[in-house]
């Protein structure tokens, strides 16, 4: 009886291995011909998917050039400022803290840049809106003081530049606009 059990077990094992090998060869053959069949049935141009959108972003090189231009404009006038450039989502791309800039200027510059890109408007304009809507100042991360300017592509905001540390918001905003203007060159 033991011999018979061994023969049956061996036969069953041989059949299973044979079936597995045949299945692997078949699957391998199907896989090698499948891409050709798929390639022939693909459309010439991909269909536009309405579930996704494409947006424009400022490159790190452009953000660095804009920040440097704003800082240079401030230094030409003897001002000690910090410049921040944020992307469309308010994430900081570049921050340059000029020699002698005050400790409060770092966060203020980032918040001005965030505010400018969030509303696609200079922060001096937005500061004027506080009279009609004083609760705007309660939105986290914002700062409604002059010194922030949006960067636009086809009228849409793609980044913000914030400057802080000069004796007036008007000067801060002038330097921020110098950064924006440098992107057009």
C-alpha positions in Angstrom: 0.0 0.0 0.0 2.8 2.4 0.6 4.2 1.9 -2.9 0.8 2.7 -4.4 0.5 5.9 -2.3 3.9 7.0 -3.4 3.1 6.4 -7.1 -0.2 8.3 -6.8 1.4 11.2 -5.0 4.2 11.4 -7.5 1.8 11.3 -10.4 -0.3 14.0 -8.9 2.8 16.1 -8.3 4.0 15.7 -11.9 0.5 16.7 -13.2 0.5 19.8 -11.1 3.9 20.9 -12.2 3.1 20.2 -15.8 -0.1 22.3 -15.6 1.8 25.1 -13.9 4.5 25.1 -16.5 1.9 25.1 -19.3 0.0 28.0 -17.6 3.3 30.0 -17.2 4.2 29.5 -20.9 0.7 30.5 -22.0 0.7 33.6 -19.8 4.2 34.5 -21.0 3.0 34.2 -24.6 -0.1 36.3 -23.9 1.9 39.0 -22.2 4.4 39.3 -25.1 1.6 39.8 -27.7 -0.7 42.0 -25.5 1.3 45.3 -25.8 1.2 45.1 -29.6 -2.6 44.6 -29.6 -3.0 47.5 -27.1 -0.8 49.8 -29.0 -2.9 49.4 -32.1 -6.1 50.1 -30.3 -4.9 53.3 -28.4 -6.3 56.6 -29.7 -3.8 58.9 -31.6 -4.2 61.7 -29.0 -5.1 61.2 -25.3 -8.6 62.3 -24.4 -8.9 65.3 -22.2 -9.9 64.2 -18.7 -12.3 66.7 -17.1 -11.3 65.4 -13.6 -7.9 67.1 -13.7 -6.5 70.5 -14.3 -3.1 71.9 -15.1 -1.7 74.9 -13.4 1.3 77.2 -13.9 4.0 77.4 -11.3 6.9 79.7 -10.7 10.2 77.9 -11.0 12.7 78.0 -8.1 15.1 79.9 -10.4 12.4 82.6 -11.2 11.5 82.8 -7.5 15.1 83.3 -6.6 15.7 86.0 -9.2 12.5 87.8 -8.1 13.5 87.7 -4.4 17.0 88.9 -5.3 15.6 91.8 -7.4 13.3 92.9 -4.5 16.2 92.7 -2.0 18.5 94.6 -4.4 15.9 97.4 -4.8 15.6 97.7 -1.0 19.4 97.8 -0.6 19.8 100.5 -3.2 17.6 102.7 -0.9 19.4 101.7 2.2 16.5 99.6 3.6 17.1 96.4 5.6 14.3 94.0 4.7 13.3 90.4 4.3 11.8 89.1 1.0 9.7 86.0 0.8 8.3 84.3 -2.4 5.5 81.7 -2.0 3.8 79.5 -4.6 0.1 79.5 -5.5 -0.6 77.3 -2.4 1.2 79.7 0.0 4.2 77.4 0.4 7.5 79.2 0.8 9.8 78.9 -2.2 12.5 81.4 -1.2 13.2 83.7 1.7 16.1 86.2 1.7 16.8 88.0 4.9 18.9 91.1 4.2 21.7 92.1 6.4 20.4 93.9 9.5 16.7 93.0 8.8 14.6 92.9 12.0 13.6 89.6 13.5 9.9 90.3 12.9 10.4 90.8 9.2 10.9 87.1 8.3 7.4 86.0 9.3 5.8 89.2 8.1 7.3 88.9 4.6 6.0 85.3 4.3 2.5 86.3 5.5 2.3 89.3 3.2 3.3 87.0 0.2 0.7 84.5 1.3 -2.0 87.1 1.6 -1.2 88.6 -1.9 -1.3 85.3 -3.7 -4.5 84.2 -1.8 -6.5 87.2 -3.0 -4.5 87.9 -6.2 -4.1 91.6 -5.1 -1.5 93.8 -3.5 -1.8 93.8 0.2 -2.1 97.6 0.3 -5.5 97.2 -1.5 -6.5 94.4 0.8 -5.7 96.4 3.9 -8.2 99.0 2.7 -10.9 96.3 2.7 -10.6 95.7 6.4 -12.9 98.7 7.1 -15.8 96.8 5.3 -14.8 93.3 6.5 -12.7 93.5 9.7 -12.9 89.7 10.2 -10.5 89.2 7.2 -7.6 89.8 9.6 -8.7 86.6 11.5 -7.9 84.3 8.6 -4.8 82.2 9.6 -1.5 83.1 7.9 -2.6 86.4 6.5 -1.2 89.9 7.2 -3.1 92.9 5.8 -0.3 95.4 5.7 1.2 96.9 2.5 4.2 95.0 1.2 2.8 92.0 -0.7 2.3 91.7 -4.4 0.9 88.8 -6.5 2.7 87.2 -9.4 0.3 86.5 -12.2 0.3 84.3 -15.3 -2.6 85.1 -17.7 -4.3 87.0 -14.9 -4.3 84.1 -12.5 -2.2 84.2 -9.3 0.8 81.8 -9.4 2.9 83.2 -6.6 3.2 86.0 -4.1 6.1 88.2 -3.1 6.2 89.8 0.4 8.6 92.3 1.7 8.9 93.5 5.4 11.3 95.6 7.3 11.2 99.0 5.7 9.9 102.0 7.7 6.6 102.0 5.7 4.4 99.4 3.9 4.5 101.6 0.8 8.3 101.0 0.6 7.9 97.3 1.3 5.3 97.0 -1.5 7.5 99.1 -3.9 10.3 96.5 -3.4 7.9 93.6 -3.8 6.7 95.0 -7.1 10.4 95.3 -8.2 10.6 91.6 -7.7 7.4 91.0 -9.7 8.7 93.3 -12.5 11.9 91.4 -12.7 10.0 88.4 -13.9 8.9 90.2 -17.1 12.5 90.8 -18.2 
